[in-house]
Amino acid sequence: MTALEILTLKLANDEINKTQKELAIAEIEQTIKDYCHIPDVPQGLNFVWANMAADLIRYKPDSETTGRASSITEGDTSVSFEKDEWRDILDSLVLNYKHQLQTYRRVKW
């Protein structure tokens, strides 16, 4: 089974369209490849891949807190924004599945 097929079965009762599933699969695929330093996601990670995508889809961001300015300075005009919440979510997903991903991780020189 592919990761997309597994994800479709896991989210059968949710109102998630095919495009959302494909987007989550693609984003998690790139995250896995970046973390493990591999060109392709091996078949042995299909369930982990699908579970990570399901976790990403089920995450509901608080739209009121994303992208807000954290500080504004008038003299010399400086604006600082809050940390990238989406990147934090992907990083926490990797940490949640670190044990499973570690087997496939390669050393990067």
DSSP file (Angstrom, degrees, kcal/mol; ACC not computed):
  #  RESIDUE AA STRUCTURE BP1 BP2  ACC     N-H-->O    O-->H-N    N-H-->O    O-->H-N    TCO  KAPPA ALPHA  PHI   PSI    X-CA   Y-CA   Z-CA
    1    1 A M              0   0    0      0, 0.0     2,-0.1     0, 0.0    45,-0.1   0.000 360.0 360.0 360.0 143.1    0.0    0.0    0.0
    2    2 A T     >  -     0   0    0      1,-0.1     4,-2.2    44,-0.0     5,-0.2  -0.441 360.0-109.7 -83.7 165.5    1.1    3.5   -0.7
    3    3 A A  H  > S+     0   0    0      1,-0.2     4,-2.7     2,-0.2     5,-0.2   0.880 120.0  53.6 -62.3 -37.8    1.2    6.2    1.9
    4    4 A L  H  > S+     0   0    0      2,-0.2     4,-2.4     1,-0.2    -1,-0.2   0.899 108.4  49.0 -65.2 -40.4   -1.7    8.0    0.2
    5    5 A E  H  > S+     0   0    0      2,-0.2     4,-2.0     1,-0.2    -2,-0.2   0.911 112.8  47.8 -64.3 -42.1   -3.8    4.8    0.2
    6    6 A I  H  X S+     0   0    0     -4,-2.2     4,-2.5     2,-0.2    -2,-0.2   0.929 112.3  49.3 -63.5 -45.0   -3.1    4.3    3.9
    7    7 A L  H  X S+     0   0    0     -4,-2.7     4,-2.2     1,-0.2    -2,-0.2   0.899 108.6  53.2 -61.6 -41.3   -4.0    7.9    4.6
    8    8 A T  H  < S+     0   0    0     -4,-2.4    -1,-0.2     1,-0.2    -2,-0.2   0.893 111.5  45.8 -61.9 -40.8   -7.2    7.6    2.7
    9    9 A L  H >< S+     0   0    0     -4,-2.0     3,-1.1     1,-0.2    -2,-0.2   0.893 112.6  50.5 -68.6 -39.9   -8.2    4.6    4.8
   10   10 A K  H 3< S+     0   0    0     -4,-2.5     3,-0.3     1,-0.2    -2,-0.2   0.848 118.3  38.2 -66.9 -33.7   -7.2    6.3    8.1
   11   11 A L  T >< S+     0   0    0     -4,-2.2     3,-0.8    -5,-0.2     5,-0.4  -0.001  77.6 123.9-106.6  28.2   -9.2    9.4    7.2
   12   12 A A  T <  S+     0   0    0     -3,-1.1    -1,-0.2     1,-0.3    -2,-0.1   0.838  79.1  41.9 -59.0 -36.1  -12.2    7.7    5.6
   13   13 A N  T 3  S+     0   0    0     -3,-0.3    -1,-0.3    -4,-0.2     2,-0.2   0.590  98.3  92.0 -89.8 -10.7  -14.7    9.3    8.0
   14   14 A D  S <  S-     0   0    0     -3,-0.8     2,-1.4     1,-0.1    -3,-0.0  -0.492  83.6-119.8 -82.2 154.3  -13.2   12.7    7.9
   15   15 A E        +     0   0    0     -2,-0.2     2,-0.5     2,-0.0    -1,-0.1  -0.483  63.7 137.4 -91.7  64.9  -14.3   15.4    5.5
   16   16 A I        -     0   0    0     -2,-1.4     2,-0.1    -5,-0.4    -2,-0.1  -0.945  45.8-137.5-113.5 127.2  -10.9   15.7    3.8
   17   17 A N     >  -     0   0    0     -2,-0.5     4,-1.8     1,-0.1     3,-0.2  -0.340  25.5-105.6 -83.2 168.6  -10.7   16.0    0.1
   18   18 A K  H  > S+     0   0    0      1,-0.2     4,-2.8     2,-0.2     5,-0.2   0.856 117.8  56.2 -61.4 -38.6   -8.1   14.2   -2.1
   19   19 A T  H  > S+     0   0    0      1,-0.2     4,-2.4     2,-0.2    -1,-0.2   0.905 106.5  49.7 -62.5 -42.2   -6.2   17.4   -2.8
   20   20 A Q  H  > S+     0   0    0     -3,-0.2     4,-2.2     2,-0.2    -1,-0.2   0.895 112.3  48.5 -63.3 -40.1   -5.6   18.0    0.9
   21   21 A K  H  X S+     0   0    0     -4,-1.8     4,-2.5     2,-0.2    -2,-0.2   0.930 112.0  48.3 -65.5 -45.4   -4.5   14.5    1.4
   22   22 A E  H  X S+     0   0    0     -4,-2.8     4,-2.4     1,-0.2    -2,-0.2   0.884 111.3  50.9 -63.4 -38.7   -2.1   14.7   -1.5
   23   23 A L  H  X S+     0   0    0     -4,-2.4     4,-2.5     2,-0.2    -1,-0.2   0.922 111.3  47.3 -64.5 -44.6   -0.7   18.0   -0.3
   24   24 A A  H  X S+     0   0    0     -4,-2.2     4,-2.5     2,-0.2     5,-0.2   0.908 112.3  50.2 -63.4 -42.2   -0.1   16.6    3.2
   25   25 A I  H  X S+     0   0    0     -4,-2.5     4,-2.3     1,-0.2    -2,-0.2   0.922 112.5  47.2 -61.1 -45.0    1.6   13.5    1.7
   26   26 A A  H  X S+     0   0    0     -4,-2.4     4,-2.0     2,-0.2    -2,-0.2   0.903 113.0  48.2 -65.5 -41.8    3.9   15.6   -0.4
   27   27 A E  H  X S+     0   0    0     -4,-2.5     4,-1.9     1,-0.2    -2,-0.2   0.917 114.4  44.9 -67.2 -42.6    4.8   17.9    2.4
   28   28 A I  H  X S+     0   0    0     -4,-2.5     4,-2.8     2,-0.2     5,-0.2   0.863 108.7  58.5 -69.3 -34.9    5.6   15.0    4.8
   29   29 A E  H  X S+     0   0    0     -4,-2.3     4,-2.5    -5,-0.2    -2,-0.2   0.944 108.7  44.6 -57.3 -47.7    7.5   13.3    2.0
   30   30 A Q  H  X S+     0   0    0     -4,-2.0     4,-2.5     1,-0.2    -1,-0.2   0.885 112.1  52.7 -65.8 -37.5    9.8   16.2    1.7
   31   31 A T  H  X S+     0   0    0     -4,-1.9     4,-2.4     2,-0.2    -1,-0.2   0.910 110.9  46.7 -63.4 -42.9   10.1   16.5    5.5
   32   32 A I  H  X S+     0   0    0     -4,-2.8     4,-2.9     2,-0.2     5,-0.2   0.929 113.0  49.0 -64.6 -45.5   11.1   12.8    5.8
   33   33 A K  H  X>S+     0   0    0     -4,-2.5     5,-1.3    -5,-0.2     4,-1.3   0.898 113.1  47.5 -63.1 -40.0   13.6   13.1    2.9
   34   34 A D  H  <5S+     0   0    0     -4,-2.5    -1,-0.2    -5,-0.2    -2,-0.2   0.915 115.5  44.4 -66.1 -43.0   15.2   16.2    4.5
   35   35 A Y  H  <5S+     0   0    0     -4,-2.4    -2,-0.2     1,-0.2    -1,-0.2   0.908 121.4  37.6 -68.7 -42.6   15.4   14.7    7.9
   36   36 A C  H  <5S-     0   0    0     -4,-2.9    70,-2.5    -5,-0.2    -1,-0.2   0.575 100.8-130.4 -88.1  -9.9   16.8   11.3    6.8
   37   37 A H  T  <5 +     0   0    0     -4,-1.3    -3,-0.2    -5,-0.2    -4,-0.1   0.935  61.6 134.9  58.8  48.5   19.0   12.7    4.0
   38   38 A I      < -     0   0    0     -5,-1.3    -1,-0.2    -6,-0.2    -2,-0.1  -0.927  60.3-135.6-127.5 151.5   17.6   10.3    1.4
   39   39 A P  S    S+     0   0    0      0, 0.0     2,-0.3     0, 0.0    -6,-0.1   0.798  89.3  21.5 -77.6 -27.8   16.4   10.8   -2.2
   40   40 A D  S    S-     0   0    0     -7,-0.1   -10,-0.0    -8,-0.1   -11,-0.0  -0.973  81.7-111.1-138.9 151.7   13.2    8.7   -1.8
   41   41 A V        -     0   0    0     -2,-0.3   -12,-0.0    -3,-0.1    -8,-0.0  -0.736  40.5-127.5 -82.6 121.8   11.0    7.5    1.0
   42   42 A P    >   -     0   0    0      0, 0.0     3,-2.0     0, 0.0     4,-0.1  -0.297  17.2-114.4 -69.7 155.4   11.4    3.7    1.4
   43   43 A Q  G >  S+     0   0    0      1,-0.3     3,-1.9     2,-0.2     4,-0.3   0.789 112.0  70.4 -59.0 -29.8    8.3    1.5    1.4
   44   44 A G  G 3  S+     0   0    0      1,-0.3    -1,-0.3     2,-0.1     4,-0.2   0.662  97.2  51.9 -63.7 -15.7    9.1    0.6    5.0
   45   45 A L  G <> S+     0   0    0     -3,-2.0     4,-3.4     1,-0.1    -1,-0.3   0.308  76.0 105.3-101.4   7.8    8.2    4.1    6.1
   46   46 A N  H <> S+     0   0    0     -3,-1.9     4,-2.4     1,-0.2     5,-0.2   0.887  83.4  44.6 -58.1 -41.5    4.7    4.1    4.4
   47   47 A F  H  > S+     0   0    0     -4,-0.3     4,-2.5     2,-0.2    -1,-0.2   0.906 115.7  47.0 -70.7 -40.1    2.8    3.8    7.6
   48   48 A V  H  > S+     0   0    0     -4,-0.2     4,-2.7     2,-0.2     5,-0.2   0.932 112.8  50.9 -62.6 -45.3    4.9    6.3    9.4
   49   49 A W  H  X S+     0   0    0     -4,-3.4     4,-2.1     1,-0.2    -2,-0.2   0.920 112.4  45.5 -57.5 -47.7    4.5    8.6    6.4
   50   50 A A  H  X S+     0   0    0     -4,-2.4     4,-2.4    -5,-0.2    -1,-0.2   0.888 112.7  50.6 -66.0 -40.3    0.7    8.2    6.4
   51   51 A N  H  X S+     0   0    0     -4,-2.5     4,-2.3     2,-0.2    -2,-0.2   0.901 110.4  49.2 -65.4 -40.7    0.5    8.7   10.2
   52   52 A M  H  X S+     0   0    0     -4,-2.7     4,-2.2     2,-0.2    -2,-0.2   0.906 111.6  49.5 -64.2 -40.9    2.6   11.9   10.0
   53   53 A A  H  X S+     0   0    0     -4,-2.1     4,-2.5    -5,-0.2    -2,-0.2   0.895 110.0  51.0 -64.5 -40.4    0.4   13.2    7.2
   54   54 A A  H  X S+     0   0    0     -4,-2.4     4,-2.4     2,-0.2    -2,-0.2   0.913 110.0  49.7 -63.4 -42.1   -2.8   12.4    9.2
   55   55 A D  H  X S+     0   0    0     -4,-2.3     4,-0.9     1,-0.2    -2,-0.2   0.901 111.1  49.9 -62.2 -40.3   -1.3   14.3   12.2
   56   56 A L  H  < S+     0   0    0     -4,-2.2     3,-0.4     1,-0.2    -2,-0.2   0.909 112.2  47.1 -64.8 -42.5   -0.6   17.2    9.9
   57   57 A I  H  < S+     0   0    0     -4,-2.5    -2,-0.2     1,-0.2    -1,-0.2   0.894 110.6  51.9 -65.9 -40.2   -4.1   17.3    8.5
   58   58 A R  H  < S+     0   0    0     -4,-2.4     2,-0.3    -5,-0.2    -1,-0.2   0.665  85.6 104.1 -73.6 -15.5   -5.7   17.0   11.9
   59   59 A Y     <  -     0   0    0     -4,-0.9    -3,-0.0    -3,-0.4    30,-0.0  -0.515  57.6-160.3 -68.9 128.7   -3.7   19.9   13.2
   60   60 A K        -     0   0    0     -2,-0.3    -2,-0.1     2,-0.0    -1,-0.1  -0.906  10.7-146.3-113.1 103.1   -5.9   23.0   13.4
   61   61 A P        -     0   0    0      0, 0.0     2,-1.0     0, 0.0     3,-0.1  -0.343  19.6-116.0 -68.9 149.3   -3.8   26.2   13.6
   62   62 A D    >>  -     0   0    0      1,-0.2     3,-1.7     2,-0.0     4,-0.9  -0.762  24.7-160.2 -84.2 104.4   -5.1   29.1   15.6
   63   63 A S  T 34 S+     0   0    0     -2,-1.0    -1,-0.2     1,-0.3     3,-0.1   0.711  85.2  63.0 -63.7 -20.3   -5.6   31.7   12.8
   64   64 A E  T 34 S+     0   0    0      1,-0.2    -1,-0.3    -3,-0.1    -2,-0.0   0.737 107.9  40.8 -75.6 -21.7   -5.5   34.6   15.3
   65   65 A T  T X4 S+     0   0    0     -3,-1.7     3,-0.8     2,-0.1     2,-0.4   0.559  88.9 100.4-105.4  -8.3   -1.9   33.8   16.4
   66   66 A T  T 3< S+     0   0    0     -4,-0.9    18,-0.1     1,-0.2    17,-0.0  -0.636  93.4   2.1 -84.5 133.8   -0.2   33.0   13.1
   67   67 A G  T 3  S+     0   0    0     -2,-0.4    -1,-0.2    16,-0.3     2,-0.1   0.653  87.5 152.5  74.5  17.8    1.9   35.8   11.5
   68   68 A R    <   -     0   0    0     -3,-0.8    14,-2.4     1,-0.1     2,-0.3  -0.478  50.9-108.7 -79.3 151.3    1.4   38.4   14.1
   69   69 A A  E     -A   81   0A   0     12,-0.2    12,-0.3     1,-0.1     3,-0.1  -0.626  25.6-167.2 -75.4 134.4    3.9   41.1   14.8
   70   70 A S  E    S+     0   0A   0     10,-2.9     2,-0.3     1,-0.3    11,-0.2   0.740  70.3   6.2 -96.4 -26.4    5.8   40.5   18.0
   71   71 A S  E     -A   80   0A   0      9,-1.5     9,-2.7     2,-0.0     2,-0.4  -0.980  57.4-164.5-155.9 146.8    7.4   43.9   18.3
   72   72 A I  E     -A   79   0A   0     -2,-0.3     2,-0.4     7,-0.2     7,-0.2  -0.999   4.9-169.1-132.7 130.8    7.4   47.2   16.4
   73   73 A T  E   > -A   78   0A   0      5,-3.1     5,-2.2    -2,-0.4    -2,-0.0  -0.978   7.8-163.7-120.6 132.5   10.0   50.0   16.8
   74   74 A E  T > 5S+     0   0    0     -2,-0.4     3,-2.0     3,-0.2     2,-0.5   0.921  70.7  79.0 -83.6 -45.2    9.3   53.4   15.3
   75   75 A G  T 3 5S-     0   0    0      1,-0.3     3,-0.1     2,-0.1    -1,-0.0  -0.537 121.3  -1.9 -66.9 118.0   12.8   54.9   15.3
   76   76 A D  T 3 5S-     0   0    0     -2,-0.5    -1,-0.3     1,-0.1    -2,-0.1   0.582 114.7-102.7  69.3  14.2   14.6   53.3   12.2
   77   77 A T  T < 5 +     0   0    0     -3,-2.0     2,-0.4     1,-0.1    -3,-0.2   0.872  53.5 176.0  39.8  95.8   11.4   51.4   11.6
   78   78 A S  E   < -A   73   0A   0     -5,-2.2    -5,-3.1    -3,-0.1     2,-0.4  -0.996  10.2-176.1-129.4 130.1   11.8   47.8   12.8
   79   79 A V  E     -A   72   0A   0     -2,-0.4     2,-0.4    -7,-0.2    -7,-0.2  -0.996   4.7-167.6-126.8 128.6    9.1   45.1   12.8
   80   80 A S  E     -A   71   0A   0     -9,-2.7   -10,-2.9    -2,-0.4    -9,-1.5  -0.936   8.6-152.0-115.2 139.0    9.6   41.6   14.2
   81   81 A F  E     -A   69   0A   0     -2,-0.4   -12,-0.2   -12,-0.3     3,-0.1  -0.741  25.4 -96.1-108.4 157.6    7.2   38.7   13.6
   82   82 A E        -     0   0    0    -14,-2.4    -1,-0.1    -2,-0.3     3,-0.1  -0.182  57.7 -75.9 -64.1 163.1    6.5   35.7   15.7
   83   83 A K        -     0   0    0      1,-0.1     2,-0.9     2,-0.1   -16,-0.3  -0.183  56.6 -90.8 -58.7 151.1    8.2   32.4   15.0
   84   84 A D     >  -     0   0    0      1,-0.2     4,-1.5    -3,-0.1    -1,-0.1  -0.542  40.0-168.0 -68.8 104.9    7.1   30.4   12.0
   85   85 A E  H  > S+     0   0    0     -2,-0.9     4,-1.9     1,-0.2    -1,-0.2   0.852  81.9  57.4 -66.1 -36.2    4.4   28.1   13.5
   86   86 A W  H  > S+     0   0    0      1,-0.2     4,-2.1     2,-0.2    -1,-0.2   0.908 105.7  49.6 -64.2 -41.6    4.2   25.8   10.5
   87   87 A R  H  > S+     0   0    0      1,-0.2     4,-2.4     2,-0.2    -1,-0.2   0.885 109.3  53.3 -63.4 -38.9    7.9   25.0   10.6
   88   88 A D  H  X S+     0   0    0     -4,-1.5     4,-2.3     2,-0.2    -1,-0.2   0.874 107.1  52.0 -63.0 -37.6    7.5   24.2   14.4
   89   89 A I  H  X S+     0   0    0     -4,-1.9     4,-2.0     2,-0.2    -2,-0.2   0.935 110.9  46.2 -65.2 -46.5    4.6   21.8   13.6
   90   90 A L  H  X S+     0   0    0     -4,-2.1     4,-2.0     1,-0.2    -2,-0.2   0.899 112.4  51.3 -63.6 -40.2    6.7   19.9   11.0
   91   91 A D  H  X S+     0   0    0     -4,-2.4     4,-2.0     1,-0.2    -1,-0.2   0.898 109.8  49.3 -63.3 -40.1    9.6   19.8   13.4
   92   92 A S  H  X S+     0   0    0     -4,-2.3     4,-2.2     2,-0.2    -1,-0.2   0.852 107.7  54.9 -69.7 -32.7    7.5   18.4   16.2
   93   93 A L  H  X S+     0   0    0     -4,-2.0     4,-1.5     2,-0.2    -1,-0.2   0.922 107.7  49.7 -62.9 -42.9    6.1   15.8   13.9
   94   94 A V  H  < S+     0   0    0     -4,-2.0     3,-0.3     1,-0.2    -2,-0.2   0.920 110.9  49.7 -61.2 -43.2    9.6   14.6   13.1
   95   95 A L  H >< S+     0   0    0     -4,-2.0     3,-0.9     1,-0.2     4,-0.3   0.873 107.5  54.3 -64.7 -36.1   10.4   14.5   16.8
   96   96 A N  H 3< S+     0   0    0     -4,-2.2    -1,-0.2     1,-0.2    -2,-0.2   0.815 120.3  32.1 -65.8 -29.7    7.2   12.4   17.5
   97   97 A Y  T 3X S+     0   0    0     -4,-1.5     4,-2.2    -3,-0.3     3,-0.4   0.149  84.2 116.4-112.2  16.7    8.3    9.9   14.9
   98   98 A K  H <> S+     0   0    0     -3,-0.9     4,-2.4     1,-0.2    -1,-0.1   0.865  71.8  56.6 -55.8 -41.5   12.0   10.2   15.4
   99   99 A H  H  > S+     0   0    0     -4,-0.3     4,-0.6     1,-0.2    -1,-0.2   0.913 111.7  41.8 -60.5 -43.8   12.4    6.6   16.6
  100  100 A Q  H  4 S+     0   0    0     -3,-0.4     3,-0.4     1,-0.2     4,-0.3   0.866 117.2  47.6 -71.6 -36.3   10.9    5.2   13.4
  101  101 A L  H >X S+     0   0    0     -4,-2.2     3,-1.4    -7,-0.2     4,-0.6   0.800  95.4  74.2 -75.0 -28.9   12.8    7.6   11.1
  102  102 A Q  H >< S+     0   0    0     -4,-2.4     3,-0.9     1,-0.3    -1,-0.2   0.816  87.0  62.3 -56.6 -34.9   16.1    7.1   12.8
  103  103 A T  T 3< S+     0   0    0     -4,-0.6    -1,-0.3    -3,-0.4    -2,-0.2   0.827 110.6  39.2 -59.8 -33.0   16.5    3.6   11.2
  104  104 A Y  T <4 S+     0   0    0     -3,-1.4    -1,-0.2    -4,-0.3     2,-0.2   0.421  89.9 116.2 -99.5  -0.5   16.5    5.2    7.7
  105  105 A R    <<  -     0   0    0     -3,-0.9     2,-0.3    -4,-0.6   -68,-0.2  -0.507  48.9-156.5 -77.3 136.1   18.6    8.3    8.5
  106  106 A R        -     0   0    0    -70,-2.5     2,-0.3    -2,-0.2    -2,-0.1  -0.791  24.7-103.7-108.7 153.7   21.9    8.7    6.8
  107  107 A V        -     0   0    0     -2,-0.3     2,-0.5     2,-0.0   -71,-0.0  -0.585  33.9-143.8 -74.4 133.7   24.9   10.7    7.9
  108  108 A K              0   0    0     -2,-0.3   -71,-0.0     1,-0.1    -1,-0.0  -0.881 360.0 360.0-103.2 129.1   25.2   14.0    5.9
  109  109 A W              0   0    0     -2,-0.5    -1,-0.1     0, 0.0    -2,-0.0   0.403 360.0 360.0 -98.8 360.0   28.7   15.2    5.1
